[in-house]
Amino acid sequence: MGKQIQFTKKDAYHTPGKAKRERIKVTTIQKAHLLKKFSNVLRDNKDGISFWFNTERFMTTARRYNFVASSILRDIELSEYIEEDESVSLKTIRRLLNYCQYPEEEELMVGIQAIKHIGKALYGDEDAFPEVIDEESLCCMAEQYLAM
C-alpha cells in the first residue's frame, strides 16, 4: 500500500499566508476603530448626550457608493429628508471616509451635527450614525474587543 498521510489539527486550522494577513489586517482595523471610539466622544450641546461615531454602519453605507465621496454627496444633496442648509460638504465626507479607512492615522474632525445630517439625508434618521454612549453600548464594545 501507499504511504498514508496523517492529518492533524494543525493542518485543519492552517490558513494560507495571504488569507491570514488579510484576516489580521481586518482584525487590526476593527480593533483600531474600537479603540478610537473611546477617545473620540462627540457631545451634542443641545441635548448634553455623548455619542460615538458608528464607523461600521458608515463603512457599510460607503461601500454601497464604492467609497466615492462625490457619489455620497450627490445622494445627500438630492435627499428629501433634509433642508438645503443641512447639507454637508465634500470635504466632510472625505474626512469621514479617511477616518474609517485609516483609523490609526486619522482623527475624527467632523462634528456631531454634520454626522446627524448625513444620517438624516441617507436614512431619514439623524441617529443612523451616532451611537449613544450608555451602559449597554459600553458592555457591547467591551465584548466585541474581547472577542477579537
LUMNUKOL-850325 format. One record per residue: residue number from 1; x, y, z of N, C-alpha, C in turn. Coordinates in Angstrom, 3 decimals, always signed. Example, Ala and Ser with C-alpha at 12.3 -4.5 7.8 and 13.67 -1.06 7.14 Angstrom:
residues 2
1 | +13.190 | -5.690 | +7.800 | +12.300 | -4.500 | +7.800 | +13.200 | -3.300 | +7.800
2 | +12.850 | -2.250 | +7.080 | +13.670 | -1.060 | +7.140 | +12.900 | +0.030 | +7.870
end
This chain:
residues 148
1 | +0.828 | -1.171 | +0.000 | +0.000 | +0.000 | +0.000 | +0.873 | +1.235 | +0.000
2 | +0.232 | +2.380 | -0.404 | +0.942 | +3.657 | -0.463 | +1.118 | +4.258 | +0.921
3 | +1.903 | +5.269 | +0.940 | +2.165 | +5.977 | +2.194 | +0.899 | +6.700 | +2.656
4 | +0.532 | +6.501 | +3.907 | -0.669 | +7.122 | +4.457 | -0.306 | +8.517 | +5.003
5 | -1.097 | +9.531 | +4.628 | -0.856 | +10.903 | +5.069 | -1.627 | +11.140 | +6.356
6 | -0.928 | +11.673 | +7.345 | -1.561 | +11.958 | +8.625 | -2.085 | +13.392 | +8.612
7 | -3.341 | +13.563 | +8.972 | -3.999 | +14.871 | +9.000 | -4.175 | +15.269 | +10.449
8 | -3.592 | +16.388 | +10.845 | -3.642 | +16.822 | +12.245 | -4.508 | +18.061 | +12.397
9 | -4.751 | +18.455 | +13.669 | -5.492 | +19.684 | +13.945 | -4.777 | +20.892 | +13.356
10 | -3.453 | +20.871 | +13.416 | -2.677 | +21.980 | +12.884 | -2.978 | +22.176 | +11.396
11 | -3.113 | +21.075 | +10.664 | -3.445 | +21.166 | +9.233 | -4.845 | +21.732 | +9.029
12 | -5.767 | +21.356 | +9.896 | -7.156 | +21.808 | +9.749 | -7.287 | +23.308 | +9.951
13 | -6.452 | +23.869 | +10.822 | -6.556 | +25.296 | +11.122 | -5.515 | +26.138 | +10.403
14 | -4.751 | +25.524 | +9.536 | -3.729 | +26.261 | +8.795 | -4.388 | +27.188 | +7.780
15 | -3.981 | +28.428 | +7.788 | -4.504 | +29.419 | +6.853 | -3.367 | +29.851 | +5.942
16 | -3.568 | +29.833 | +4.636 | -2.513 | +30.295 | +3.731 | -2.077 | +31.713 | +4.092
17 | -0.839 | +32.038 | +3.819 | -0.238 | +33.314 | +4.209 | -1.047 | +34.538 | +3.853
18 | -1.477 | +34.658 | +2.602 | -2.188 | +35.860 | +2.171 | -3.521 | +36.011 | +2.909
19 | -4.272 | +34.931 | +3.018 | -5.557 | +34.982 | +3.714 | -5.354 | +35.334 | +5.184
20 | -4.296 | +34.799 | +5.780 | -4.006 | +35.091 | +7.181 | -3.660 | +36.569 | +7.360
21 | -2.852 | +37.128 | +6.450 | -2.504 | +38.542 | +6.525 | -3.746 | +39.415 | +6.392
22 | -4.657 | +39.045 | +5.484 | -5.888 | +39.810 | +5.294 | -6.739 | +39.780 | +6.562
23 | -6.841 | +38.594 | +7.189 | -7.635 | +38.467 | +8.408 | -7.028 | +39.310 | +9.524
24 | -5.702 | +39.295 | +9.635 | -5.023 | +40.093 | +10.647 | -5.252 | +41.576 | +10.379
25 | -5.182 | +41.987 | +9.105 | -5.389 | +43.391 | +8.743 | -6.798 | +43.843 | +9.127
26 | -7.809 | +43.026 | +8.811 | -9.196 | +43.370 | +9.140 | -9.373 | +43.453 | +10.647
27 | -8.824 | +42.476 | +11.381 | -8.930 | +42.486 | +12.835 | -8.240 | +43.708 | +13.417
28 | -7.084 | +44.063 | +12.879 | -6.349 | +45.232 | +13.356 | -7.155 | +46.508 | +13.139
29 | -7.777 | +46.642 | +11.983 | -8.605 | +47.823 | +11.696 | -9.812 | +47.853 | +12.626
30 | -10.443 | +46.710 | +12.847 | -11.590 | +46.664 | +13.753 | -11.178 | +47.073 | +15.165
31 | -10.035 | +46.570 | +15.629 | -9.547 | +46.952 | +16.960 | -9.252 | +48.444 | +17.012
32 | -8.646 | +48.961 | +15.951 | -8.327 | +50.394 | +15.910 | -9.595 | +51.227 | +15.985
33 | -10.648 | +50.803 | +15.280 | -11.924 | +51.526 | +15.337 | -12.496 | +51.502 | +16.756
34 | -12.451 | +50.339 | +17.396 | -12.985 | +50.249 | +18.754 | -12.196 | +51.130 | +19.716
35 | -10.877 | +51.107 | +19.603 | -10.052 | +51.929 | +20.486 | -10.275 | +53.419 | +20.231
36 | -10.468 | +53.789 | +18.963 | -10.715 | +55.194 | +18.618 | -12.030 | +55.676 | +19.210
37 | -13.004 | +54.777 | +19.313 | -14.291 | +55.182 | +19.867 | -14.134 | +55.760 | +21.270
38 | -13.273 | +55.141 | +22.057 | -13.088 | +55.620 | +23.422 | -12.543 | +57.039 | +23.457
39 | -11.688 | +57.376 | +22.510 | -11.068 | +58.700 | +22.537 | -11.845 | +59.746 | +21.740
40 | -12.731 | +59.324 | +20.866 | -13.483 | +60.264 | +20.032 | -14.947 | +60.318 | +20.452
41 | -15.174 | +60.974 | +21.540 | -16.526 | +61.141 | +22.054 | -17.088 | +62.440 | +21.487
42 | -18.256 | +62.338 | +20.896 | -18.937 | +63.508 | +20.345 | -20.032 | +63.914 | +21.325
43 | -20.137 | +65.187 | +21.586 | -21.133 | +65.666 | +22.542 | -22.105 | +66.603 | +21.833
44 | -23.372 | +66.306 | +21.998 | -24.417 | +67.154 | +21.448 | -24.751 | +68.208 | +22.488
45 | -24.335 | +69.440 | +22.232 | -24.548 | +70.516 | +23.197 | -26.020 | +70.816 | +23.420
46 | -26.845 | +70.537 | +22.424 | -28.281 | +70.793 | +22.537 | -28.918 | +69.864 | +23.584
47 | -28.539 | +68.575 | +23.538 | -29.133 | +67.576 | +24.439 | -28.233 | +67.215 | +25.618
48 | -26.934 | +67.481 | +25.492 | -25.990 | +67.080 | +26.534 | -25.676 | +65.599 | +26.518
49 | -26.006 | +64.923 | +25.427 | -25.776 | +63.483 | +25.299 | -24.452 | +63.250 | +24.580
50 | -23.734 | +62.215 | +25.001 | -22.470 | +61.860 | +24.361 | -22.682 | +60.707 | +23.391
51 | -21.931 | +60.754 | +22.284 | -22.060 | +59.763 | +21.221 | -20.694 | +59.263 | +20.771
52 | -20.723 | +58.090 | +20.148 | -19.605 | +57.601 | +19.350 | -20.074 | +57.609 | +17.912
53 | -19.146 | +57.717 | +16.991 | -19.452 | +57.625 | +15.571 | -19.445 | +56.147 | +15.198
54 | -20.552 | +55.658 | +14.646 | -20.684 | +54.248 | +14.274 | -19.976 | +54.010 | +12.936
55 | -18.691 | +53.687 | +13.017 | -17.886 | +53.511 | +11.805 | -18.344 | +52.319 | +10.978
56 | -18.798 | +51.268 | +11.644 | -19.231 | +50.072 | +10.906 | -20.407 | +50.394 | +9.992
57 | -21.367 | +51.110 | +10.519 | -22.544 | +51.452 | +9.704 | -22.166 | +52.421 | +8.586
58 | -21.291 | +53.374 | +8.895 | -20.866 | +54.313 | +7.860 | -20.096 | +53.587 | +6.756
59 | -19.240 | +52.643 | +7.127 | -18.478 | +51.882 | +6.121 | -19.411 | +51.036 | +5.251
60 | -20.433 | +50.474 | +5.847 | -21.413 | +49.704 | +5.070 | -22.101 | +50.612 | +4.060
61 | -22.447 | +51.807 | +4.493 | -23.071 | +52.781 | +3.596 | -22.091 | +53.200 | +2.500
62 | -20.861 | +53.519 | +2.884 | -19.850 | +53.960 | +1.913 | -19.564 | +52.875 | +0.876
63 | -19.614 | +51.627 | +1.303 | -19.377 | +50.507 | +0.379 | -20.414 | +50.503 | -0.743
64 | -21.653 | +50.894 | -0.430 | -22.705 | +50.977 | -1.461 | -22.339 | +51.988 | -2.539
65 | -21.529 | +52.969 | -2.178 | -21.110 | +54.023 | -3.104 | -19.667 | +53.808 | -3.588
66 | -19.137 | +52.613 | -3.369 | -17.746 | +52.287 | -3.735 | -16.751 | +53.275 | -3.137
67 | -17.066 | +53.804 | -1.977 | -16.204 | +54.731 | -1.225 | -15.893 | +56.010 | -2.012
68 | -16.811 | +56.419 | -2.874 | -16.640 | +57.644 | -3.660 | -17.426 | +58.760 | -2.970
69 | -16.694 | +59.734 | -2.433 | -17.306 | +60.815 | -1.652 | -18.313 | +61.622 | -2.472
70 | -17.987 | +61.879 | -3.736 | -18.893 | +62.683 | -4.563 | -20.229 | +61.970 | -4.807
71 | -20.217 | +60.646 | -4.869 | -21.468 | +59.895 | -5.044 | -22.328 | +59.981 | -3.783
72 | -21.672 | +59.900 | -2.635 | -22.393 | +60.028 | -1.365 | -23.002 | +61.426 | -1.265
73 | -22.192 | +62.436 | -1.591 | -22.668 | +63.824 | -1.524 | -23.843 | +64.062 | -2.463
74 | -23.806 | +63.482 | -3.643 | -24.905 | +63.642 | -4.607 | -26.215 | +63.163 | -3.998
75 | -26.187 | +61.980 | -3.359 | -27.413 | +61.465 | -2.749 | -27.855 | +62.300 | -1.551
76 | -26.901 | +62.859 | -0.828 | -27.249 | +63.730 | +0.296 | -27.950 | +64.986 | -0.221
77 | -27.377 | +65.576 | -1.262 | -27.953 | +66.806 | -1.819 | -29.330 | +66.573 | -2.430
78 | -29.575 | +65.378 | -2.948 | -30.861 | +65.057 | -3.565 | -31.883 | +64.499 | -2.565
79 | -31.472 | +64.356 | -1.329 | -32.332 | +63.756 | -0.318 | -33.551 | +64.617 | -0.037
80 | -34.662 | +63.956 | +0.156 | -35.902 | +64.645 | +0.507 | -36.021 | +64.853 | +2.014
81 | -35.097 | +64.272 | +2.779 | -35.188 | +64.319 | +4.236 | -34.549 | +65.546 | +4.868
82 | -33.714 | +66.267 | +4.131 | -33.024 | +67.405 | +4.749 | -33.310 | +68.700 | +4.007
83 | -33.120 | +69.783 | +4.736 | -33.249 | +71.121 | +4.158 | -31.913 | +71.486 | +3.513
84 | -31.932 | +72.482 | +2.656 | -30.725 | +72.892 | +1.945 | -29.587 | +73.277 | +2.899
85 | -29.917 | +73.949 | +3.981 | -28.882 | +74.391 | +4.926 | -28.313 | +73.252 | +5.774
86 | -28.881 | +72.052 | +5.679 | -28.391 | +70.896 | +6.428 | -27.407 | +70.048 | +5.624
87 | -27.194 | +70.390 | +4.372 | -26.274 | +69.620 | +3.539 | -24.841 | +69.785 | +4.044
88 | -24.028 | +68.767 | +3.820 | -22.626 | +68.795 | +4.253 | -21.722 | +68.967 | +3.041
89 | -20.460 | +69.242 | +3.285 | -19.522 | +69.461 | +2.184 | -18.839 | +68.159 | +1.775
90 | -18.259 | +68.187 | +0.607 | -17.487 | +67.057 | +0.100 | -16.305 | +66.772 | +1.026
91 | -15.707 | +67.821 | +1.543 | -14.575 | +67.692 | +2.459 | -14.973 | +66.927 | +3.726
92 | -16.171 | +67.176 | +4.224 | -16.664 | +66.480 | +5.414 | -16.784 | +64.985 | +5.152
93 | -17.336 | +64.632 | +4.016 | -17.495 | +63.216 | +3.678 | -16.131 | +62.561 | +3.501
94 | -15.208 | +63.246 | +2.859 | -13.850 | +62.701 | +2.696 | -13.184 | +62.483 | +4.055
95 | -13.383 | +63.405 | +4.967 | -12.814 | +63.245 | +6.315 | -13.356 | +61.998 | +7.002
96 | -14.660 | +61.766 | +6.877 | -15.252 | +60.571 | +7.479 | -14.731 | +59.300 | +6.822
97 | -14.620 | +59.297 | +5.508 | -14.084 | +58.137 | +4.802 | -12.643 | +57.855 | +5.225
98 | -11.827 | +58.897 | +5.297 | -10.436 | +58.722 | +5.721 | -10.350 | +58.208 | +7.145
99 | -11.188 | +58.747 | +8.010 | -11.202 | +58.309 | +9.403 | -11.540 | +56.821 | +9.500
100 | -12.506 | +56.381 | +8.709 | -12.924 | +54.978 | +8.748 | -11.897 | +54.047 | +8.101
101 | -11.269 | +54.487 | +7.036 | -10.338 | +53.635 | +6.311 | -8.948 | +53.603 | +6.943
102 | -8.560 | +54.650 | +7.644 | -7.220 | +54.729 | +8.245 | -7.333 | +55.142 | +9.710
103 | -7.923 | +54.298 | +10.549 | -8.198 | +54.699 | +11.932 | -6.949 | +55.008 | +12.756
104 | -5.815 | +54.384 | +12.440 | -4.604 | +54.649 | +13.212 | -4.034 | +56.024 | +12.885
105 | -4.306 | +56.519 | +11.685 | -3.678 | +57.752 | +11.214 | -4.569 | +58.980 | +11.351
106 | -5.848 | +58.799 | +11.239 | -6.772 | +59.929 | +11.168 | -7.500 | +60.169 | +12.483
107 | -7.761 | +61.425 | +12.751 | -8.602 | +61.821 | +13.879 | -9.976 | +62.186 | +13.323
108 | -10.981 | +62.060 | +14.145 | -12.335 | +62.426 | +13.725 | -12.459 | +63.941 | +13.790
109 | -12.504 | +64.560 | +12.612 | -12.529 | +66.021 | +12.516 | -13.887 | +66.526 | +12.036
110 | -14.943 | +65.795 | +12.390 | -16.293 | +66.143 | +11.955 | -17.179 | +66.213 | +13.193
111 | -18.016 | +67.226 | +13.255 | -18.889 | +67.406 | +14.407 | -20.129 | +66.546 | +14.361
112 | -20.771 | +66.452 | +15.503 | -21.962 | +65.623 | +15.649 | -23.103 | +66.079 | +14.742
113 | -23.269 | +67.385 | +14.557 | -24.376 | +67.864 | +13.723 | -24.213 | +67.423 | +12.272
114 | -22.992 | +67.478 | +11.737 | -22.753 | +67.031 | +10.356 | -23.028 | +65.543 | +10.226
115 | -22.607 | +64.769 | +11.213 | -22.854 | +63.320 | +11.183 | -24.349 | +63.038 | +11.236
116 | -25.074 | +63.789 | +12.057 | -26.529 | +63.627 | +12.125 | -27.202 | +64.011 | +10.804
117 | -26.728 | +65.075 | +10.160 | -27.302 | +65.493 | +8.869 | -27.085 | +64.425 | +7.800
118 | -25.932 | +63.787 | +7.800 | -25.660 | +62.725 | +6.816 | -26.606 | +61.556 | +7.043
119 | -26.786 | +61.152 | +8.295 | -27.717 | +60.062 | +8.597 | -29.140 | +60.399 | +8.216
120 | -29.532 | +61.625 | +8.491 | -30.888 | +62.077 | +8.150 | -31.090 | +62.082 | +6.642
121 | -30.079 | +62.527 | +5.901 | -30.192 | +62.590 | +4.445 | -30.247 | +61.201 | +3.813
122 | -29.414 | +60.290 | +4.285 | -29.315 | +58.979 | +3.647 | -30.326 | +57.963 | +4.161
123 | -30.737 | +58.100 | +5.421 | -31.644 | +57.115 | +6.025 | -32.943 | +57.710 | +6.565
124 | -33.059 | +59.030 | +6.555 | -34.234 | +59.648 | +7.143 | -34.199 | +59.585 | +8.661
125 | -33.004 | +59.326 | +9.216 | -32.844 | +59.167 | +10.661 | -31.529 | +59.807 | +11.084
126 | -31.606 | +60.894 | +11.841 | -30.369 | +61.576 | +12.234 | -29.539 | +60.753 | +13.214
127 | -30.108 | +59.706 | +13.794 | -29.359 | +58.827 | +14.692 | -28.833 | +57.578 | +13.994
128 | -28.722 | +57.631 | +12.667 | -28.225 | +56.480 | +11.910 | -26.749 | +56.204 | +12.195
129 | -25.939 | +57.237 | +12.358 | -24.500 | +57.055 | +12.561 | -24.020 | +57.353 | +13.978
130 | -24.632 | +58.267 | +14.714 | -24.211 | +58.445 | +16.112 | -24.712 | +57.277 | +16.964
131 | -23.868 | +56.823 | +17.859 | -24.225 | +55.740 | +18.774 | -24.166 | +56.305 | +20.197
132 | -25.296 | +56.319 | +20.872 | -25.371 | +56.881 | +22.217 | -24.473 | +56.074 | +23.152
133 | -23.707 | +56.782 | +23.963 | -22.848 | +56.120 | +24.942 | -23.660 | +55.894 | +26.206
134 | -23.895 | +54.633 | +26.495 | -24.605 | +54.254 | +27.717 | -24.017 | +52.928 | +28.205
135 | -24.562 | +52.390 | +29.261 | -24.032 | +51.163 | +29.843 | -24.067 | +50.007 | +28.849
136 | -25.149 | +49.904 | +28.104 | -25.304 | +48.817 | +27.136 | -24.261 | +48.910 | +26.022
137 | -24.037 | +50.115 | +25.497 | -23.059 | +50.259 | +24.410 | -21.637 | +50.023 | +24.910
138 | -21.341 | +50.420 | +26.150 | -20.024 | +50.147 | +26.727 | -19.789 | +48.644 | +26.878
139 | -20.784 | +47.928 | +27.370 | -20.665 | +46.473 | +27.519 | -20.503 | +45.797 | +26.165
140 | -21.278 | +46.247 | +25.201 | -21.212 | +45.687 | +23.852 | -19.821 | +45.896 | +23.259
141 | -19.284 | +47.095 | +23.430 | -17.954 | +47.386 | +22.898 | -16.901 | +46.514 | +23.576
142 | -16.984 | +46.350 | +24.875 | -16.031 | +45.517 | +25.598 | -16.097 | +44.072 | +25.117
143 | -17.295 | +43.563 | +24.914 | -17.461 | +42.201 | +24.412 | -16.861 | +42.042 | +23.015
144 | -17.086 | +43.037 | +22.147 | -16.516 | +42.986 | +20.802 | -14.999 | +42.964 | +20.860
145 | -14.424 | +43.792 | +21.713 | -12.979 | +43.862 | +21.809 | -12.397 | +42.548 | +22.325
146 | -13.021 | +41.978 | +23.342 | -12.525 | +40.725 | +23.910 | -12.675 | +39.562 | +22.936
147 | -13.657 | +39.641 | +22.039 | -13.868 | +38.576 | +21.063 | -12.824 | +38.576 | +19.941
148 | -12.073 | +39.669 | +19.831 | -11.082 | +39.757 | +18.736 | -9.810 | +39.031 | +19.064
end
